[in-house]
């Protein structure tokens, strides 16, 4: 591998798969950026800690196969960002054996997921689950039995560990989040273009400031740069649904921004 090229590990989200990167990987090939596509679909029922451990092993294997010991980049979608952050900040936080130049997170629930919490509400939970059944969750979905949903509740032990660890100063964090700037119902028709968001008093509201699944309040992370897409709200008039959470890694300007970050690297990366 040429010394100036930094490979990137791709980490998909919950109930997703490596194919979510099928618009990004051709661009990476064009740019000559090696990518390591982590697949944890076979780990259904595993804990966040177990999946983070599998990611650690995967990266080690890729390093050995490529003969590469330098820094890497990590690109994540949704809960994939929590998995990567758990590895980097909790498992490896004090040792810092894993050399990571930047973590780029697309629609990440960094503060825990409002939707995961609402799934577990005795009143609104069954209603939301039924509306998302077959689209965002399986038809037989039971949030109480889903280990990852429980781990992503804001008050979970997993999220507490991430808060306590904090972000690593040796890594640049970049967040790419979508917003229904045009307030178009087709953005995410199930919720009429809005996103569920927990509020401080323990209640919840529907907001356009999110991607249909993850509100911005779930994503923001002190010390992390954040970009709101699309940059031009007019593109929502043409195809709003490409910016909803489920399709966000495939949106053209999301792909463009990820490639820009990977190609250019942090300003002071050397």
C-alpha positions in Angstrom: 0.0 0.0 0.0 1.3 3.5 -0.8 2.3 5.2 2.3 0.1 8.3 1.8 -3.1 6.4 1.3 -5.3 5.9 4.4 -7.7 3.0 4.3 -11.2 3.3 5.6 -13.2 0.9 7.7 -17.0 1.0 6.9 -19.4 0.1 9.7 -23.1 -0.3 8.8 -26.0 0.3 11.1 -28.5 -1.8 13.1 -30.6 -4.2 11.0 -28.6 -3.0 7.9 -25.9 -4.6 5.9 -22.6 -3.8 4.0 -24.6 -3.1 0.8 -25.7 0.3 2.2 -22.3 1.5 1.0 -22.9 0.6 -2.7 -22.9 4.3 -3.8 -19.8 5.1 -1.7 -17.5 2.2 -2.6 -17.4 2.9 -6.4 -16.3 6.4 -5.5 -13.6 5.0 -3.2 -12.4 2.8 -6.0 -12.2 5.8 -8.3 -10.2 7.7 -5.7 -7.9 4.8 -5.0 -9.0 4.7 -1.3 -8.9 1.1 0.1 -11.9 0.2 2.1 -12.6 -2.6 4.6 -16.3 -3.3 4.7 -17.2 -4.7 8.2 -20.2 -7.1 8.1 -21.8 -8.0 11.5 -25.1 -9.2 10.1 -24.3 -12.7 11.4 -24.0 -11.3 15.0 -27.8 -10.8 15.5 -28.4 -10.9 19.2 -24.9 -9.9 20.1 -24.2 -7.0 22.5 -22.7 -3.7 21.5 -19.5 -4.7 23.4 -19.4 -8.0 21.4 -19.8 -6.3 18.1 -17.2 -3.7 19.0 -14.9 -6.6 19.8 -15.6 -8.2 16.4 -14.8 -4.8 14.7 -11.5 -4.8 16.6 -10.6 -8.3 15.3 -11.8 -7.3 11.8 -9.5 -4.3 11.7 -6.6 -6.4 13.0 -7.2 -9.0 10.3 -7.3 -6.3 7.5 -4.1 -4.7 8.8 -2.4 -8.0 8.6 -3.7 -8.9 5.2 -2.8 -5.4 3.8 0.5 -5.2 5.7 -0.6 -1.9 7.0 0.2 -0.5 10.5 -0.6 3.2 10.1 -3.7 5.3 10.8 -7.1 4.5 9.3 -10.3 6.4 8.9 -13.7 5.0 10.0 -17.0 5.8 8.3 -20.2 4.7 10.1 -23.9 4.8 9.6 -26.4 5.1 12.5 -25.7 2.7 15.4 -22.5 1.7 13.6 -21.1 4.9 15.0 -21.9 3.8 18.6 -20.2 0.5 17.9 -17.0 2.2 16.5 -17.0 4.7 19.3 -17.4 2.0 21.9 -14.3 0.3 20.5 -12.2 3.5 20.2 -13.3 5.4 23.3 -14.2 2.7 25.8 -12.3 -0.5 24.9 -9.3 1.3 23.5 -9.8 4.7 25.1 -6.9 4.8 27.5 -4.5 2.5 25.6 -5.1 4.1 22.2 -3.6 1.1 20.4 -5.9 1.7 17.4 -4.6 4.5 15.3 -7.6 6.4 13.8 -7.3 9.6 11.9 -10.9 10.6 11.7 -14.4 9.1 12.4 -17.1 10.1 10.0 -20.6 9.4 11.4 -23.7 9.5 9.2 -27.0 10.0 11.2 -25.5 8.8 14.5 -27.4 8.5 17.7 -24.4 9.6 19.8 -26.4 10.5 22.8 -28.6 7.5 22.7 -31.7 7.0 20.5 -34.9 8.8 21.1 -36.6 6.2 19.0 -35.1 3.3 21.0 -36.5 4.9 24.2 -39.9 5.4 22.6 -40.0 1.8 21.4 -40.0 0.8 25.0 -42.7 3.2 26.1 -45.8 1.2 27.2 -48.2 3.5 25.5 -46.6 5.0 22.4 -44.1 2.2 21.8 -46.6 -0.3 20.2 -48.0 2.4 18.0 -44.6 3.5 16.7 -43.4 -0.1 16.3 -46.5 -0.9 14.2 -46.0 2.1 12.0 -42.3 1.2 11.3 -43.0 -2.5 11.0 -41.6 -3.9 7.7 -39.8 -0.6 6.9 -37.4 0.2 9.6 -37.9 -2.8 11.9 -38.8 -6.4 11.2 -42.5 -7.3 11.3 -41.9 -9.5 14.4 -39.9 -6.8 16.2 -39.9 -6.9 20.0 -37.8 -4.0 21.4 -37.7 -5.5 24.9 -35.8 -8.5 23.4 -33.5 -6.6 21.2 -30.1 -6.2 22.8 -28.9 -3.3 20.6 -32.2 -1.3 21.1 -31.8 -1.6 24.8 -28.1 -0.6 24.6 -29.0 2.5 22.6 -31.6 3.8 25.1 -30.2 7.1 26.5 -30.1 5.8 30.1 -28.4 2.5 29.3 -25.1 1.3 30.7 -23.6 1.3 27.2 -24.5 5.0 26.6 -23.3 5.9 30.1 -19.9 4.3 29.3 -19.6 6.4 26.1 -20.5 9.6 28.0 -17.9 8.8 30.7 -15.2 8.0 28.2 -15.7 11.1 26.0 -14.3 11.6 22.6 -10.6 11.0 21.8 -8.5 14.1 21.2 -6.4 12.3 18.7 -9.3 11.6 16.4 -11.3 14.1 14.3 -15.0 13.5 14.6 -17.2 14.6 11.7 -21.0 14.2 11.8 -23.2 14.3 8.7 -26.9 14.7 9.6 -30.0 15.3 7.4 -32.8 17.7 8.0 -36.2 18.1 6.3 -35.5 21.8 5.6 -38.3 22.0 3.1 -40.8 20.3 5.5 -41.9 17.8 2.8 -44.0 14.9 4.1 -42.4 12.6 1.5 -39.1 13.0 3.3 -40.2 10.2 5.6 -43.9 9.5 4.9 -44.5 7.3 7.9 -44.0 10.3 10.2 -45.2 12.9 7.7 -41.7 14.1 7.2 -40.9 14.5 10.9 -38.7 12.7 13.4 -39.5 11.6 17.0 -37.4 13.4 19.6 -37.3 13.1 23.4 -37.4 16.3 25.3 -35.9 17.4 28.7 -39.1 16.8 30.7 -39.2 13.2 29.7 -41.9 13.8 27.0 -41.4 13.7 23.3 -42.3 15.7 20.2 -42.2 15.5 16.4 -39.7 17.7 14.7 -38.4 18.4 11.2 -34.9 18.7 12.6 -33.9 15.1 11.9 -33.7 12.4 9.3 -37.0 10.6 10.1 -35.3 8.3 12.6 -32.5 10.3 14.4 -33.1 13.9 15.5 -30.1 16.2 15.6 -30.3 16.3 19.4 -29.4 12.6 19.4 -26.4 13.2 17.2 -24.6 16.3 18.5 -21.4 15.6 20.2 -19.2 18.3 21.9 -16.0 18.6 20.0 -17.3 17.1 16.8 -17.9 19.0 13.6 -21.4 18.7 12.2 -22.8 19.3 8.7 -26.5 19.5 7.9 -27.5 18.1 4.5 -28.8 18.7 1.9 -26.8 21.9 1.5 -29.4 23.0 -1.0 -33.0 22.4 0.3 -34.3 22.6 -3.2 -33.1 19.1 -3.9 -35.7 17.8 -1.5 -38.4 18.8 -4.0 -36.9 16.3 -6.4 -36.2 13.3 -4.2 -36.7 13.9 -0.5 -36.6 10.3 0.6 -32.9 9.8 -0.3 -32.1 12.0 2.7 -34.1 10.0 5.2 -32.1 7.9 7.7 -32.5 4.6 5.9 -31.1 5.8 2.6 -28.8 8.6 3.9 -25.4 6.8 3.2 -26.5 6.7 -0.5 -27.5 10.3 -0.9 -25.2 12.0 -3.5 -23.9 14.9 -1.4 -23.4 12.6 1.6 -21.2 10.5 -0.6 -19.5 13.6 -1.9 -18.7 14.9 1.6 -17.5 11.5 2.9 -15.1 11.3 -0.1 -13.9 14.9 0.5 -13.1 14.1 4.2 -11.3 10.8 3.3 -9.4 12.4 0.4 -8.3 15.6 2.2 -8.0 14.3 5.8 -7.7 16.5 8.8 -6.0 19.8 8.2 -3.2 19.0 10.6 -3.0 15.3 9.7 0.4 15.8 7.9 
